[in-house]
Amino acid sequence: MHPLPRHALDLTRRHFFACTAGSIGAALGKGALASLLAPGGDRPPGPHFAPRARRVIYLHMEGAPSQLDLFDHKPDLRARFDQDLPESVRQGQRLTGMTSNQTRFPIAPSRFEFTRHDNRHDGVWISELMPHLGKVAHELCFVHSMHTEAINHEPALTFFQTGSQQPGRPSFGSWVGYGLGSANANLPTFVVLITQGFGNMQALSARFWDSGFLPSEHQGCKLRSTGDPVLYLQDPPGVTRSDRRRLLDLCGTLNAAEAERCLDPEVAARMAQHEMAFRMQAAVPELADLSSEDPATLALYGPDATRPGTFASACLQARRLAERGVRFVQLYMRGWDQHENLPGELRQQCRATDQPVAGLITDLRQRGLLDDTLVVWAGEFGRTVYCQGRLTAENYGRDHHPRCFTIWLAGGGVKPGITYGRTCDFGYHIVENPVSVHDLHATLLHLLGFDHTRLTWFHQGRDFRLTDVAGRVVHDLLA
């Protein structure tokens, strides 16, 4: 080897430990060193202070729901139908490639009626498309002043899930699993469920639930909606449970020797995943069996609750995962990207999600789980007040709008029955209490018992965290 590359290799941390593994093993004893590398040897950091929430159910509406047609009520816009959005409002701000060539930006008021629901304070306006959600409005905390840095789906979704627009960072669920550790040895700490919607489908990459530079045992486990929830859940013909156990024991012995030789934490993580997969073979079939659910509970989620692949079924599974100790359950509902035919597609999306979401909130409350379960409903950005393409009284579409949009939170130490933040008369700018993505992450981590500046992982020469170098806890949202 050339002297320069050889010198660089000699300076690497891994090479140093590889050269000194024998002396470390002698100092600690083989059993002690093996225990450090064995599955479960790494202990989670644990909360920095008493948590309000012990788990998260994150409902991500992929594609960005229109806040103006669901939650951000702007009745005065009806008098401005088809008028150009004033340049003094738009201020020449960044547009997507889909509307940058438009010569007009006609205002498109929502064609849906809104109802003011009691939410313990002044009441909250919710669209006619979500009547069931209105019945649990007293449990919800609406944030009308969310904003993001990204204007297109891929970077915006990456930012919302990982705290960075650049791929490669750990997802929010991975950070939570790393920080809190497991509450059920037979199930992963982070589970993902995906439902196909009715509109334009954006790409949904597995890296949105990836562990990034955290150990791979913290990545999300996607449960499938058809067939076995997890691939290869059943042993192949001719292989018994005891056969599988002996095979894992043999692999474990070989991997333990390799882990002691190279001190690569990913070897230990792989060993932990093998053992988790073995335990899931017994735990997942029980999870998927809904025969123990009573008819009244199934009715909360609606007629599709027992139909695999539906959002109702995913919400029911989310509750079952939460009560079994899974720390982070992420539900993706695709199809909210309505650049055209928004009224028709939005009706279908809301019909599929409204009752299941309200049913989930009610079910968690009835079981005593809502107080320590943090529920998040959000998209990756909002949608414009102006129409994309042709505007009629019956039909319109909306482009991406990162400057302001609405999310809501429930349970887990969140202040119930409030609205926070306000947008301008055109629903285009935030005029009160802005909340960034980093602020949201900092607040959610705070509810889970973490100081977001201290939940870190050393990588590439520095400490990384979910909130990067920003973020503040929004204390007004806390109960």
VONU-7944 format. One record per residue (C-alpha): x, y, z. Coordinates in steps of 0.1 Angstrom, whole numbers. Example, Ala and Ser with C-alpha at 12.3 -4.5 7.8 and 13.67 -1.06 7.14 Angstrom:
residues 2
<site><x>123</x><y>-45</y><z>78</z></site>
<site><x>137</x><y>-11</y><z>71</z></site>
END
This chain:
residues 479
<site><x>0</x><y>0</y><z>0</z></site>
<site><x>12</x><y>35</y><z>-8</z></site>
<site><x>26</x><y>53</y><z>23</z></site>
<site><x>0</x><y>81</y><z>23</z></site>
<site><x>-32</x><y>59</y><z>22</z></site>
<site><x>-16</x><y>36</y><z>47</z></site>
<site><x>-9</x><y>65</y><z>71</z></site>
<site><x>-46</x><y>76</y><z>67</z></site>
<site><x>-58</x><y>41</y><z>75</z></site>
<site><x>-36</x><y>40</y><z>106</z></site>
<site><x>-54</x><y>71</y><z>119</z></site>
<site><x>-89</x><y>58</y><z>115</z></site>
<site><x>-109</x><y>50</y><z>147</z></site>
<site><x>-120</x><y>16</y><z>134</z></site>
<site><x>-85</x><y>5</y><z>125</z></site>
<site><x>-73</x><y>16</y><z>160</z></site>
<site><x>-99</x><y>-6</y><z>177</z></site>
<site><x>-93</x><y>-34</y><z>153</z></site>
<site><x>-56</x><y>-34</y><z>162</z></site>
<site><x>-63</x><y>-32</y><z>200</z></site>
<site><x>-94</x><y>-55</y><z>202</z></site>
<site><x>-73</x><y>-83</y><z>218</z></site>
<site><x>-61</x><y>-61</y><z>246</z></site>
<site><x>-96</x><y>-47</y><z>252</z></site>
<site><x>-109</x><y>-82</y><z>253</z></site>
<site><x>-83</x><y>-93</y><z>277</z></site>
<site><x>-90</x><y>-63</y><z>300</z></site>
<site><x>-127</x><y>-67</y><z>300</z></site>
<site><x>-130</x><y>-105</y><z>296</z></site>
<site><x>-146</x><y>-121</y><z>266</z></site>
<site><x>-180</x><y>-122</y><z>282</z></site>
<site><x>-180</x><y>-86</y><z>292</z></site>
<site><x>-170</x><y>-74</y><z>257</z></site>
<site><x>-196</x><y>-97</y><z>242</z></site>
<site><x>-223</x><y>-82</y><z>264</z></site>
<site><x>-214</x><y>-47</y><z>252</z></site>
<site><x>-220</x><y>-58</y><z>216</z></site>
<site><x>-250</x><y>-81</y><z>222</z></site>
<site><x>-285</x><y>-71</y><z>212</z></site>
<site><x>-298</x><y>-47</y><z>238</z></site>
<site><x>-263</x><y>-39</y><z>250</z></site>
<site><x>-268</x><y>-2</y><z>239</z></site>
<site><x>-291</x><y>16</y><z>263</z></site>
<site><x>-313</x><y>44</y><z>250</z></site>
<site><x>-305</x><y>79</y><z>263</z></site>
<site><x>-339</x><y>81</y><z>280</z></site>
<site><x>-359</x><y>113</y><z>286</z></site>
<site><x>-342</x><y>143</y><z>300</z></site>
<site><x>-372</x><y>151</y><z>322</z></site>
<site><x>-406</x><y>137</y><z>330</z></site>
<site><x>-424</x><y>131</y><z>296</z></site>
<site><x>-460</x><y>140</y><z>289</z></site>
<site><x>-462</x><y>115</y><z>260</z></site>
<site><x>-449</x><y>80</y><z>258</z></site>
<site><x>-457</x><y>73</y><z>222</z></site>
<site><x>-466</x><y>90</y><z>189</z></site>
<site><x>-492</x><y>83</y><z>162</z></site>
<site><x>-482</x><y>105</y><z>133</z></site>
<site><x>-508</x><y>108</y><z>105</z></site>
<site><x>-491</x><y>123</y><z>75</z></site>
<site><x>-513</x><y>134</y><z>47</z></site>
<site><x>-489</x><y>130</y><z>18</z></site>
<site><x>-494</x><y>155</y><z>-10</z></site>
<site><x>-504</x><y>185</y><z>12</z></site>
<site><x>-541</x><y>190</y><z>20</z></site>
<site><x>-557</x><y>223</y><z>13</z></site>
<site><x>-559</x><y>242</y><z>45</z></site>
<site><x>-582</x><y>268</y><z>29</z></site>
<site><x>-608</x><y>240</y><z>21</z></site>
<site><x>-605</x><y>222</y><z>55</z></site>
<site><x>-595</x><y>244</y><z>84</z></site>
<site><x>-584</x><y>280</y><z>76</z></site>
<site><x>-618</x><y>296</y><z>70</z></site>
<site><x>-618</x><y>327</y><z>48</z></site>
<site><x>-654</x><y>336</y><z>40</z></site>
<site><x>-646</x><y>371</y><z>28</z></site>
<site><x>-627</x><y>356</y><z>-2</z></site>
<site><x>-661</x><y>348</y><z>-18</z></site>
<site><x>-665</x><y>384</y><z>-28</z></site>
<site><x>-631</x><y>382</y><z>-46</z></site>
<site><x>-639</x><y>352</y><z>-67</z></site>
<site><x>-617</x><y>352</y><z>-99</z></site>
<site><x>-600</x><y>384</y><z>-90</z></site>
<site><x>-562</x><y>385</y><z>-94</z></site>
<site><x>-543</x><y>380</y><z>-62</z></site>
<site><x>-528</x><y>415</y><z>-56</z></site>
<site><x>-491</x><y>417</y><z>-63</z></site>
<site><x>-487</x><y>435</y><z>-30</z></site>
<site><x>-498</x><y>402</y><z>-14</z></site>
<site><x>-478</x><y>378</y><z>-36</z></site>
<site><x>-447</x><y>401</y><z>-35</z></site>
<site><x>-430</x><y>382</y><z>-64</z></site>
<site><x>-424</x><y>352</y><z>-42</z></site>
<site><x>-411</x><y>318</y><z>-54</z></site>
<site><x>-435</x><y>297</y><z>-75</z></site>
<site><x>-433</x><y>261</y><z>-86</z></site>
<site><x>-427</x><y>253</y><z>-122</z></site>
<site><x>-464</x><y>244</y><z>-125</z></site>
<site><x>-476</x><y>280</y><z>-121</z></site>
<site><x>-446</x><y>301</y><z>-129</z></site>
<site><x>-458</x><y>306</y><z>-165</z></site>
<site><x>-493</x><y>317</y><z>-155</z></site>
<site><x>-502</x><y>352</y><z>-165</z></site>
<site><x>-530</x><y>354</y><z>-139</z></site>
<site><x>-534</x><y>342</y><z>-103</z></site>
<site><x>-572</x><y>342</y><z>-98</z></site>
<site><x>-584</x><y>339</y><z>-63</z></site>
<site><x>-603</x><y>306</y><z>-57</z></site>
<site><x>-625</x><y>308</y><z>-25</z></site>
<site><x>-634</x><y>275</y><z>-10</z></site>
<site><x>-667</x><y>261</y><z>-23</z></site>
<site><x>-673</x><y>242</y><z>10</z></site>
<site><x>-693</x><y>254</y><z>40</z></site>
<site><x>-676</x><y>257</y><z>74</z></site>
<site><x>-691</x><y>250</y><z>108</z></site>
<site><x>-679</x><y>264</y><z>141</z></site>
<site><x>-674</x><y>236</y><z>166</z></site>
<site><x>-670</x><y>239</y><z>203</z></site>
<site><x>-634</x><y>234</y><z>213</z></site>
<site><x>-635</x><y>246</y><z>249</z></site>
<site><x>-625</x><y>281</y><z>240</z></site>
<site><x>-637</x><y>303</y><z>211</z></site>
<site><x>-646</x><y>275</y><z>187</z></site>
<site><x>-628</x><y>263</y><z>156</z></site>
<site><x>-640</x><y>264</y><z>120</z></site>
<site><x>-639</x><y>230</y><z>103</z></site>
<site><x>-651</x><y>222</y><z>68</z></site>
<site><x>-683</x><y>203</y><z>60</z></site>
<site><x>-660</x><y>176</y><z>46</z></site>
<site><x>-649</x><y>166</y><z>81</z></site>
<site><x>-681</x><y>163</y><z>102</z></site>
<site><x>-668</x><y>135</y><z>124</z></site>
<site><x>-636</x><y>155</y><z>132</z></site>
<site><x>-658</x><y>183</y><z>144</z></site>
<site><x>-672</x><y>161</y><z>171</z></site>
<site><x>-638</x><y>157</y><z>187</z></site>
<site><x>-627</x><y>193</y><z>181</z></site>
<site><x>-625</x><y>198</y><z>219</z></site>
<site><x>-596</x><y>174</y><z>219</z></site>
<site><x>-576</x><y>191</y><z>191</z></site>
<site><x>-550</x><y>218</y><z>191</z></site>
<site><x>-550</x><y>236</y><z>157</z></site>
<site><x>-518</x><y>254</y><z>145</z></site>
<site><x>-527</x><y>277</y><z>115</z></site>
<site><x>-493</x><y>292</y><z>113</z></site>
<site><x>-470</x><y>263</y><z>102</z></site>
<site><x>-445</x><y>272</y><z>75</z></site>
<site><x>-417</x><y>253</y><z>58</z></site>
<site><x>-386</x><y>261</y><z>37</z></site>
<site><x>-394</x><y>236</y><z>8</z></site>
<site><x>-418</x><y>241</y><z>-21</z></site>
<site><x>-417</x><y>207</y><z>-37</z></site>
<site><x>-429</x><y>174</y><z>-23</z></site>
<site><x>-397</x><y>154</y><z>-21</z></site>
<site><x>-376</x><y>179</y><z>-2</z></site>
<site><x>-406</x><y>191</y><z>19</z></site>
<site><x>-414</x><y>156</y><z>30</z></site>
<site><x>-378</x><y>149</y><z>37</z></site>
<site><x>-376</x><y>181</y><z>58</z></site>
<site><x>-408</x><y>172</y><z>77</z></site>
<site><x>-396</x><y>137</y><z>85</z></site>
<site><x>-359</x><y>142</y><z>91</z></site>
<site><x>-353</x><y>179</y><z>99</z></site>
<site><x>-333</x><y>184</y><z>67</z></site>
<site><x>-341</x><y>188</y><z>30</z></site>
<site><x>-310</x><y>167</y><z>22</z></site>
<site><x>-315</x><y>129</y><z>23</z></site>
<site><x>-295</x><y>108</y><z>47</z></site>
<site><x>-306</x><y>120</y><z>81</z></site>
<site><x>-325</x><y>98</y><z>106</z></site>
<site><x>-363</x><y>101</y><z>105</z></site>
<site><x>-383</x><y>115</y><z>134</z></site>
<site><x>-395</x><y>81</y><z>143</z></site>
<site><x>-360</x><y>68</y><z>144</z></site>
<site><x>-349</x><y>95</y><z>168</z></site>
<site><x>-378</x><y>87</y><z>191</z></site>
<site><x>-371</x><y>50</y><z>190</z></site>
<site><x>-334</x><y>57</y><z>197</z></site>
<site><x>-342</x><y>81</y><z>226</z></site>
<site><x>-370</x><y>61</y><z>243</z></site>
<site><x>-360</x><y>26</y><z>236</z></site>
<site><x>-384</x><y>-3</y><z>233</z></site>
<site><x>-415</x><y>-9</y><z>254</z></site>
<site><x>-423</x><y>-43</y><z>238</z></site>
<site><x>-394</x><y>-67</y><z>230</z></site>
<site><x>-416</x><y>-85</y><z>204</z></site>
<site><x>-424</x><y>-55</y><z>182</z></site>
<site><x>-403</x><y>-28</y><z>166</z></site>
<site><x>-402</x><y>7</y><z>182</z></site>
<site><x>-412</x><y>23</y><z>149</z></site>
<site><x>-439</x><y>10</y><z>125</z></site>
<site><x>-451</x><y>24</y><z>92</z></site>
<site><x>-485</x><y>19</y><z>75</z></site>
<site><x>-493</x><y>32</y><z>40</z></site>
<site><x>-527</x><y>38</y><z>24</z></site>
<site><x>-533</x><y>46</y><z>-12</z></site>
<site><x>-556</x><y>77</y><z>-17</z></site>
<site><x>-577</x><y>89</y><z>-46</z></site>
<site><x>-557</x><y>118</y><z>-61</z></site>
<site><x>-523</x><y>125</y><z>-76</z></site>
<site><x>-498</x><y>101</y><z>-59</z></site>
<site><x>-464</x><y>114</y><z>-51</z></site>
<site><x>-434</x><y>91</y><z>-46</z></site>
<site><x>-431</x><y>77</y><z>-11</z></site>
<site><x>-395</x><y>67</y><z>-4</z></site>
<site><x>-384</x><y>42</y><z>22</z></site>
<site><x>-358</x><y>67</y><z>33</z></site>
<site><x>-386</x><y>88</y><z>49</z></site>
<site><x>-386</x><y>62</y><z>77</z></site>
<site><x>-349</x><y>53</y><z>75</z></site>
<site><x>-325</x><y>54</y><z>105</z></site>
<site><x>-298</x><y>74</y><z>86</z></site>
<site><x>-266</x><y>73</y><z>106</z></site>
<site><x>-284</x><y>59</y><z>137</z></site>
<site><x>-280</x><y>21</y><z>142</z></site>
<site><x>-302</x><y>3</y><z>116</z></site>
<site><x>-324</x><y>-13</y><z>144</z></site>
<site><x>-341</x><y>21</y><z>147</z></site>
<site><x>-354</x><y>23</y><z>112</z></site>
<site><x>-391</x><y>20</y><z>106</z></site>
<site><x>-407</x><y>-14</y><z>99</z></site>
<site><x>-433</x><y>-11</y><z>72</z></site>
<site><x>-463</x><y>-34</y><z>76</z></site>
<site><x>-479</x><y>-45</y><z>44</z></site>
<site><x>-517</x><y>-42</y><z>38</z></site>
<site><x>-521</x><y>-75</y><z>19</z></site>
<site><x>-508</x><y>-110</y><z>26</z></site>
<site><x>-485</x><y>-113</y><z>55</z></site>
<site><x>-479</x><y>-79</y><z>72</z></site>
<site><x>-442</x><y>-86</y><z>71</z></site>
<site><x>-425</x><y>-105</y><z>43</z></site>
<site><x>-413</x><y>-141</y><z>52</z></site>
<site><x>-433</x><y>-140</y><z>84</z></site>
<site><x>-440</x><y>-177</y><z>80</z></site>
<site><x>-413</x><y>-203</y><z>81</z></site>
<site><x>-408</x><y>-220</y><z>47</z></site>
<site><x>-422</x><y>-256</y><z>43</z></site>
<site><x>-402</x><y>-281</y><z>62</z></site>
<site><x>-386</x><y>-256</y><z>86</z></site>
<site><x>-399</x><y>-257</y><z>122</z></site>
<site><x>-397</x><y>-231</y><z>149</z></site>
<site><x>-370</x><y>-250</y><z>166</z></site>
<site><x>-350</x><y>-252</y><z>133</z></site>
<site><x>-352</x><y>-215</y><z>130</z></site>
<site><x>-341</x><y>-210</y><z>166</z></site>
<site><x>-310</x><y>-232</y><z>161</z></site>
<site><x>-301</x><y>-214</y><z>128</z></site>
<site><x>-303</x><y>-180</y><z>146</z></site>
<site><x>-282</x><y>-193</y><z>175</z></site>
<site><x>-255</x><y>-204</y><z>150</z></site>
<site><x>-256</x><y>-171</y><z>131</z></site>
<site><x>-255</x><y>-153</y><z>165</z></site>
<site><x>-224</x><y>-171</y><z>175</z></site>
<site><x>-206</x><y>-162</y><z>142</z></site>
<site><x>-218</x><y>-126</y><z>143</z></site>
<site><x>-207</x><y>-122</y><z>179</z></site>
<site><x>-172</x><y>-133</y><z>170</z></site>
<site><x>-172</x><y>-108</y><z>141</z></site>
<site><x>-185</x><y>-80</y><z>163</z></site>
<site><x>-158</x><y>-87</y><z>188</z></site>
<site><x>-132</x><y>-87</y><z>160</z></site>
<site><x>-142</x><y>-55</y><z>142</z></site>
<site><x>-163</x><y>-36</y><z>168</z></site>
<site><x>-187</x><y>-24</y><z>141</z></site>
<site><x>-219</x><y>-15</y><z>159</z></site>
<site><x>-239</x><y>-25</y><z>127</z></site>
<site><x>-230</x><y>-62</y><z>134</z></site>
<site><x>-247</x><y>-59</y><z>168</z></site>
<site><x>-276</x><y>-41</y><z>152</z></site>
<site><x>-280</x><y>-69</y><z>127</z></site>
<site><x>-280</x><y>-95</y><z>154</z></site>
<site><x>-307</x><y>-75</y><z>172</z></site>
<site><x>-328</x><y>-74</y><z>140</z></site>
<site><x>-325</x><y>-111</y><z>135</z></site>
<site><x>-338</x><y>-117</y><z>170</z></site>
<site><x>-366</x><y>-91</y><z>166</z></site>
<site><x>-377</x><y>-109</y><z>134</z></site>
<site><x>-379</x><y>-142</y><z>152</z></site>
<site><x>-401</x><y>-127</y><z>180</z></site>
<site><x>-423</x><y>-109</y><z>154</z></site>
<site><x>-432</x><y>-142</y><z>139</z></site>
<site><x>-454</x><y>-148</y><z>170</z></site>
<site><x>-464</x><y>-112</y><z>178</z></site>
<site><x>-475</x><y>-99</y><z>144</z></site>
<site><x>-502</x><y>-125</y><z>136</z></site>
<site><x>-518</x><y>-117</y><z>169</z></site>
<site><x>-516</x><y>-80</y><z>161</z></site>
<site><x>-533</x><y>-85</y><z>128</z></site>
<site><x>-561</x><y>-106</y><z>142</z></site>
<site><x>-591</x><y>-83</y><z>148</z></site>
<site><x>-614</x><y>-110</y><z>162</z></site>
<site><x>-610</x><y>-95</y><z>197</z></site>
<site><x>-623</x><y>-61</y><z>187</z></site>
<site><x>-659</x><y>-55</y><z>197</z></site>
<site><x>-685</x><y>-42</y><z>172</z></site>
<site><x>-688</x><y>-9</y><z>190</z></site>
<site><x>-651</x><y>-2</y><z>186</z></site>
<site><x>-651</x><y>-12</y><z>149</z></site>
<site><x>-681</x><y>11</y><z>144</z></site>
<site><x>-660</x><y>41</y><z>156</z></site>
<site><x>-636</x><y>37</y><z>127</z></site>
<site><x>-663</x><y>32</y><z>101</z></site>
<site><x>-674</x><y>4</y><z>77</z></site>
<site><x>-639</x><y>0</y><z>62</z></site>
<site><x>-622</x><y>-8</y><z>96</z></site>
<site><x>-618</x><y>-45</y><z>89</z></site>
<site><x>-609</x><y>-41</y><z>52</z></site>
<site><x>-571</x><y>-44</y><z>47</z></site>
<site><x>-554</x><y>-15</y><z>30</z></site>
<site><x>-579</x><y>12</y><z>40</z></site>
<site><x>-571</x><y>42</y><z>61</z></site>
<site><x>-597</x><y>31</y><z>86</z></site>
<site><x>-579</x><y>-3</y><z>90</z></site>
<site><x>-546</x><y>16</y><z>94</z></site>
<site><x>-560</x><y>38</y><z>122</z></site>
<site><x>-573</x><y>8</y><z>140</z></site>
<site><x>-540</x><y>-9</y><z>137</z></site>
<site><x>-523</x><y>22</y><z>150</z></site>
<site><x>-543</x><y>20</y><z>182</z></site>
<site><x>-535</x><y>-17</y><z>186</z></site>
<site><x>-498</x><y>-9</y><z>181</z></site>
<site><x>-498</x><y>19</y><z>205</z></site>
<site><x>-514</x><y>-1</y><z>233</z></site>
<site><x>-488</x><y>-29</y><z>227</z></site>
<site><x>-460</x><y>-5</y><z>234</z></site>
<site><x>-448</x><y>6</y><z>199</z></site>
<site><x>-432</x><y>40</y><z>204</z></site>
<site><x>-438</x><y>56</y><z>170</z></site>
<site><x>-466</x><y>47</y><z>145</z></site>
<site><x>-466</x><y>65</y><z>112</z></site>
<site><x>-496</x><y>64</y><z>89</z></site>
<site><x>-491</x><y>78</y><z>54</z></site>
<site><x>-523</x><y>86</y><z>34</z></site>
<site><x>-514</x><y>93</y><z>-2</z></site>
<site><x>-534</x><y>114</y><z>-27</z></site>
<site><x>-537</x><y>149</y><z>-13</z></site>
<site><x>-518</x><y>166</y><z>-42</z></site>
<site><x>-548</x><y>184</y><z>-59</z></site>
<site><x>-536</x><y>206</y><z>-86</z></site>
<site><x>-569</x><y>202</y><z>-105</z></site>
<site><x>-603</x><y>188</y><z>-97</z></site>
<site><x>-597</x><y>196</y><z>-60</z></site>
<site><x>-634</x><y>196</y><z>-49</z></site>
<site><x>-640</x><y>160</y><z>-62</z></site>
<site><x>-607</x><y>145</y><z>-50</z></site>
<site><x>-608</x><y>162</y><z>-17</z></site>
<site><x>-643</x><y>148</y><z>-10</z></site>
<site><x>-630</x><y>113</y><z>-16</z></site>
<site><x>-599</x><y>118</y><z>6</z></site>
<site><x>-620</x><y>132</y><z>35</z></site>
<site><x>-646</x><y>105</y><z>32</z></site>
<site><x>-618</x><y>79</y><z>36</z></site>
<site><x>-601</x><y>97</y><z>65</z></site>
<site><x>-626</x><y>118</y><z>85</z></site>
<site><x>-644</x><y>91</y><z>105</z></site>
<site><x>-613</x><y>69</y><z>111</z></site>
<site><x>-593</x><y>98</y><z>125</z></site>
<site><x>-622</x><y>109</y><z>148</z></site>
<site><x>-627</x><y>72</y><z>158</z></site>
<site><x>-590</x><y>69</y><z>167</z></site>
<site><x>-591</x><y>100</y><z>189</z></site>
<site><x>-623</x><y>87</y><z>206</z></site>
<site><x>-609</x><y>52</y><z>210</z></site>
<site><x>-577</x><y>64</y><z>225</z></site>
<site><x>-597</x><y>85</y><z>250</z></site>
<site><x>-620</x><y>57</y><z>260</z></site>
<site><x>-591</x><y>34</y><z>267</z></site>
<site><x>-572</x><y>60</y><z>287</z></site>
<site><x>-544</x><y>62</y><z>261</z></site>
<site><x>-549</x><y>97</y><z>247</z></site>
<site><x>-533</x><y>115</y><z>277</z></site>
<site><x>-499</x><y>99</y><z>270</z></site>
<site><x>-503</x><y>93</y><z>232</z></site>
<site><x>-493</x><y>123</y><z>210</z></site>
<site><x>-513</x><y>124</y><z>178</z></site>
<site><x>-501</x><y>145</y><z>149</z></site>
<site><x>-520</x><y>153</y><z>117</z></site>
<site><x>-500</x><y>172</y><z>91</z></site>
<site><x>-490</x><y>175</y><z>54</z></site>
<site><x>-456</x><y>186</y><z>41</z></site>
<site><x>-469</x><y>221</y><z>31</z></site>
<site><x>-501</x><y>239</y><z>23</z></site>
<site><x>-519</x><y>250</y><z>-9</z></site>
<site><x>-523</x><y>284</y><z>-26</z></site>
<site><x>-553</x><y>307</y><z>-24</z></site>
<site><x>-551</x><y>312</y><z>-62</z></site>
<site><x>-562</x><y>287</y><z>-87</z></site>
<site><x>-538</x><y>266</y><z>-108</z></site>
<site><x>-552</x><y>264</y><z>-143</z></site>
<site><x>-588</x><y>270</y><z>-152</z></site>
<site><x>-611</x><y>283</y><z>-125</z></site>
<site><x>-649</x><y>278</y><z>-125</z></site>
<site><x>-675</x><y>281</y><z>-98</z></site>
<site><x>-676</x><y>243</y><z>-95</z></site>
<site><x>-639</x><y>233</y><z>-100</z></site>
<site><x>-604</x><y>245</y><z>-92</z></site>
<site><x>-570</x><y>233</y><z>-83</z></site>
<site><x>-543</x><y>247</y><z>-60</z></site>
<site><x>-505</x><y>248</y><z>-62</z></site>
<site><x>-480</x><y>242</y><z>-34</z></site>
<site><x>-478</x><y>268</y><z>-7</z></site>
<site><x>-450</x><y>266</y><z>19</z></site>
<site><x>-456</x><y>300</y><z>35</z></site>
<site><x>-486</x><y>290</y><z>57</z></site>
<site><x>-507</x><y>259</y><z>64</z></site>
<site><x>-526</x><y>241</y><z>91</z></site>
<site><x>-518</x><y>211</y><z>112</z></site>
<site><x>-534</x><y>198</y><z>144</z></site>
<site><x>-522</x><y>179</y><z>175</z></site>
<site><x>-540</x><y>160</y><z>202</z></site>
<site><x>-533</x><y>142</y><z>234</z></site>
<site><x>-498</x><y>137</y><z>249</z></site>
<site><x>-496</x><y>169</y><z>269</z></site>
<site><x>-509</x><y>192</y><z>242</z></site>
<site><x>-533</x><y>220</y><z>252</z></site>
<site><x>-567</x><y>207</y><z>239</z></site>
<site><x>-594</x><y>229</y><z>223</z></site>
<site><x>-572</x><y>258</y><z>211</z></site>
<site><x>-563</x><y>274</y><z>178</z></site>
<site><x>-528</x><y>289</y><z>175</z></site>
<site><x>-515</x><y>313</y><z>149</z></site>
<site><x>-533</x><y>333</y><z>122</z></site>
<site><x>-529</x><y>340</y><z>85</z></site>
<site><x>-537</x><y>371</y><z>65</z></site>
<site><x>-571</x><y>378</y><z>49</z></site>
<site><x>-559</x><y>360</y><z>18</z></site>
<site><x>-546</x><y>330</y><z>36</z></site>
<site><x>-512</x><y>337</y><z>20</z></site>
<site><x>-490</x><y>349</y><z>48</z></site>
<site><x>-487</x><y>343</y><z>86</z></site>
<site><x>-495</x><y>374</y><z>106</z></site>
<site><x>-494</x><y>358</y><z>141</z></site>
<site><x>-473</x><y>333</y><z>159</z></site>
<site><x>-453</x><y>315</y><z>131</z></site>
<site><x>-442</x><y>279</y><z>138</z></site>
<site><x>-414</x><y>264</y><z>117</z></site>
<site><x>-408</x><y>227</y><z>111</z></site>
<site><x>-379</x><y>228</y><z>136</z></site>
<site><x>-401</x><y>245</y><z>162</z></site>
<site><x>-427</x><y>217</y><z>157</z></site>
<site><x>-400</x><y>190</y><z>162</z></site>
<site><x>-386</x><y>207</y><z>192</z></site>
<site><x>-421</x><y>209</y><z>208</z></site>
<site><x>-429</x><y>173</y><z>201</z></site>
<site><x>-396</x><y>161</y><z>215</z></site>
<site><x>-402</x><y>182</y><z>246</z></site>
<site><x>-436</x><y>165</y><z>251</z></site>
<site><x>-417</x><y>132</y><z>249</z></site>
<site><x>-393</x><y>143</y><z>277</z></site>
<site><x>-364</x><y>155</y><z>256</z></site>
<site><x>-344</x><y>186</y><z>253</z></site>
<site><x>-341</x><y>187</y><z>215</z></site>
<site><x>-306</x><y>202</y><z>218</z></site>
<site><x>-293</x><y>173</y><z>238</z></site>
<site><x>-308</x><y>143</y><z>219</z></site>
<site><x>-278</x><y>139</y><z>196</z></site>
<site><x>-257</x><y>114</y><z>177</z></site>
<site><x>-220</x><y>120</y><z>169</z></site>
<site><x>-214</x><y>116</y><z>132</z></site>
<site><x>-188</x><y>128</y><z>107</z></site>
<site><x>-170</x><y>149</y><z>134</z></site>
<site><x>-199</x><y>166</y><z>150</z></site>
<site><x>-231</x><y>161</y><z>170</z></site>
<site><x>-263</x><y>159</y><z>149</z></site>
<site><x>-299</x><y>163</y><z>161</z></site>
<site><x>-334</x><y>163</y><z>146</z></site>
<site><x>-337</x><y>201</y><z>148</z></site>
<site><x>-303</x><y>207</y><z>132</z></site>
<site><x>-291</x><y>241</y><z>146</z></site>
<site><x>-326</x><y>257</y><z>151</z></site>
<site><x>-359</x><y>251</y><z>168</z></site>
<site><x>-377</x><y>264</y><z>198</z></site>
<site><x>-403</x><y>248</y><z>220</z></site>
<site><x>-437</x><y>265</y><z>215</z></site>
<site><x>-449</x><y>265</y><z>251</z></site>
<site><x>-483</x><y>280</y><z>242</z></site>
<site><x>-492</x><y>246</y><z>228</z></site>
<site><x>-485</x><y>227</y><z>260</z></site>
<site><x>-511</x><y>219</y><z>285</z></site>
END
